[in-house]
Amino acid sequence: MRARSGPTLEHRVVAEQLRLARERAGCGLAAVAAALDLSEATVRRIERAETALDAGQVRDLLKYYKHPEADARRIRASLARANEPGWWHRWRDVLPAWQRDVLGIESSAGVIRMWHPALVPDLLRTADYAAAVEAVRHPQAPPAVGARRTEFLRARQERLRERGAVLWGLIPEAALCTCVGSPDVMREQLDALRLATAHPNITLQVMPLTAGPHALTGAPPLELLRLPVPEVPDHVVVGGPGGEATLTHDRDTVSAYRMLMDSACGAAPAAGAELPALYRW
């Protein structure tokens, strides 16, 4: 079940606690594997949250590391929650592996900063706008699959609203000039963006067509994800062809994209400015 759902934040936290416990004990992967009759690959997968957490293995690992009993008890107590499938498990049949990995981080992020060079970012799309994008990206997909993916996006947005996550989107004006679906779809999308700007947890900036090149010119779609727990660092989701994306927490990569985002947002009109009055819609 875990392999098909992707790791939740709770799972990642326990995995990181186990890695830190090993390093503090001064144990190498090979030594741990030999002592506990495991393969190095198994220990590595446990620490990377790539496999379900077995209570016996976790107990043996913590005992071998001579981890303080009070901390070990807390880690063991969190295993049941860490092994629960993510809320998105019911949609796993239409979610690619990369997106399941992203969801484990995005679903717990306290702050999400977004950029898309050509479209409205996923988390700010209406259902009809999202369905129109889906139809273009996957023209051969059965209608039921497209409907399931659109339903999932709505659930994803609702979960973030319920958690009170802070969303900060930067959109090029060109994206608002591109007819996705139909003029009616675009009017509805623009109305939704205007309503979104009134929400205290949503910040929206639009980069004018007249702004000229900026730090994110030519950059792929991005999501910067800030996590509320010390065990898991900030992540960045970098978009690729066909709507796919790569998730990384490499510190230098995350820092580089954060600086680009800061610079581009600084060059855009202040948040709260009126959306452009686009005559064609």
N, C-alpha and C positions, 0 to 999 in steps of 0.2 A: 504493500500500500504506500509506504513512504517513497519508494522509487518513482511511483506514478504521480504522487502529489507534489513532490518537492519539499525541501525542509522549511519548516516554520521558523520564526524568530526564536521561539523557545528551544527548538532543536539546535539551532546554531549556537545559542548561548551555552547549552550544556556541552556541546562539542568543543567550544572554545575553552570552557572551564577545564575540560579533560586535557586539552593540549597544554594549557598553562600549568596544570598540576604536574604533568610529565616533565616539562622544562624546568620547573622549580625544583623537582626532585633530581635533576641532572641525569635523566635517563634518555638514551637514544632509542629510536624506533626499533632497531635490530635487537637490542637488549630486552626491551619490553616484549616483543614478539616471541623471543626465545624463552623467556621466563614464564610466559602465560600460554605457551603452545598455540600462538596465533601467527598469522603471516604479517609481515610488515605492511602489506597492502590493506589488510583488515584494520590495523591500528590507524593507518593513515586515513582510511575512509571514515572511521569513527570520528576522527578529529576534524574532518572536513564536512561533516554532516551529510555524508553520501550514503548512509545506511541507517536502518532503524537501530535504536539504542537498546541493546540487550542488558537487562538488569544484572545478570550474573557477570557479564564482561565488565560492566561499569564498576561493580563492586570489587572485582578482582584488580582492575586497574588502579582504583583509588587505594586499595590495600597495599598494592605493590609500591605505589608512590609514597606510602606512609603519610597520606594527606590527613590534615587535622580532622578528627572525627565529626566535629560540629559542622564543618563545611561539607564533608563527605555525606553526612546525613541529609543536608539541604539539597545536594545534587541528586541523591537517590530519590528524594521525595518529589523532585520535579520531572522524573522520567516519564510518568504517565501522561502528563500534559505535553511533554516534548515529543512523544510518539503519536500524538493525535494527528490525523491528517489535516491539512489546511482547509479553511472554509471553502476554498475553490475546488475541492475534491470532486464535487458533483458535476463540474464542467470539464474534468480531466480529459474526456474523449475528444474535445475540440481545442485543447491547449497544447502547443508545442512544448518540448522540454525546456527550452530557454525561458519561456514565459512562466512556467511553474517555478523556476529558480528565482526570477524577478519578483514574483508575488510574495515569496516568503520574506522578502525585505520590504517591498513597497507597502504591503499590508500592515506593517508595524511602524513605518516611518512617521516621525512627528512633523517633518517639514519636507515637502516635495517641490523642487524647482524644475520647471519644464521649458523646453525650447523645441520648436519644430520649424524647419526652414520653409515648408510649403503648405502645411495643413494646420488646422486647429489641433492642439495636443489631445491625445486620447481621453484624458481625464476631464476635459472640458467639452467633449463632443455630445451632441444630442443623439438620440437613438437613430433617427433617419440619416443624419450626417454620417454616423459610424457605419450604418448599413450600406450607404452608397460607397464609402471607401472600401469596405469589405468586398463588395461586388466587383470592384475594379481590380483589387489585389488577387482575388480568388474567383475568377469568372467560371471555373469549372466546378466549383463546390456546390453541392445540393443546397437548395434554398433553406432546408431545415438546419444545415450546419451554420450558414450565415446568420440565421435567426438565433441560434444558440450562442454564437459569439457575441452578437449584439446584446442579448439578454445578460451574458456574463459581464460585459462592460458596464451595463446599468448597475448590476450588483456590486461591481468593483467600486464604482463611484459612490454608491450608497454607503458602503462600508467605511469609506474614507470620511464621508460626512458624519456618520454616527460617531466615529472616533475623534472628530474634531481636528483632523490633520490640517496643517497649513499648506495651501497650494499657492505657488507663485509661478505664473505663466508669462512667457515672453513670446509674442506672436508677430511675425512680419505682416505688414498691411497687405502684402501680395497674397497671403493665404486667405484673407477675407475678400479678395477680389476674384478668387478662383471658384468657379461654379461647381460645387460638389453636389451631385444629385439633381438639383433643379433650383430655380430661383426661390420657390417656396421653402425648400429645405434650407437654403442659405438665409432667408429671412428669419426662419425659426432659430437657426444657429446663432445669428447675430443677437436676436432677442434674448436667447439663453445666456450669451456672454455678457450682455448688459445687466441682466439680473444677477449674474455671478459676481460682478464687481461690487454689488451692494452687500455681499456676504462678508462678515468680519474676518473670516479665515481664508479668503481668496483675494489674491492680488493679481491684477492683469495689466500688462504693459504691451502696447502695440508699437512696433518699429515702423515709422512712416516710410513710404516709398522714396521720399526725398532725403532720407537720412544719409544715404551713401554707405560705403562699406563700414563694417563694425567688427568687433572681436569674434562674433559667431557667424559672420558671412561665410557661406560654404560649409559650415559645420553640420553634421548629421543631427537627427533628432536626439535629444538628451533628456535624462531625468537625473537630478542630483537628489539623493535620498539620505536624510539625516535620521539616525536611529536614536531612540531614547535610552539605550543601555550601554554601559561602558565596554562590555565584552565584544560588541559587534561594531566595527567602524562604519563611517559613512561609505556609501556606494555610489557608483554612477552607472547608468544604463545608457549605452551608446547604440543608436539605431544603425541598422544595416539595410541591405537590399531586401525588397519584398516585405518590409515591416518587421523583419527579424531584429534582434538586438543582443548585445553582449553585456553581461553584468560583471563589474569588477570592483574590488575594494583596494586595489593598489594605491597606496597613499599618494605617490607622485601623479598618477593619472587623475585621481579624484581632485587633487589640488589644482592641477592644470586646467581642468574643465571648470572648476569653481571660479578661478580667476577670469576665465573667458566669459563666463556667465555674469560675473560681477561687472566686468567692463562693458558688456553689451547692455545690461540693464541700466548702467549709469549713462549710456548714450541715448537711451530711449526716453520718451516723454514720461513724466512722473506717473506713478500708479494713480488711478482715479480719474485720469483724463478721459474725456468722452471718446467713445469709439468713433472711427471715421464714418462720416455720412456717405455711404457708398450708394450712389445714385442708381446703379444697375439693379439693385435688389429692391 
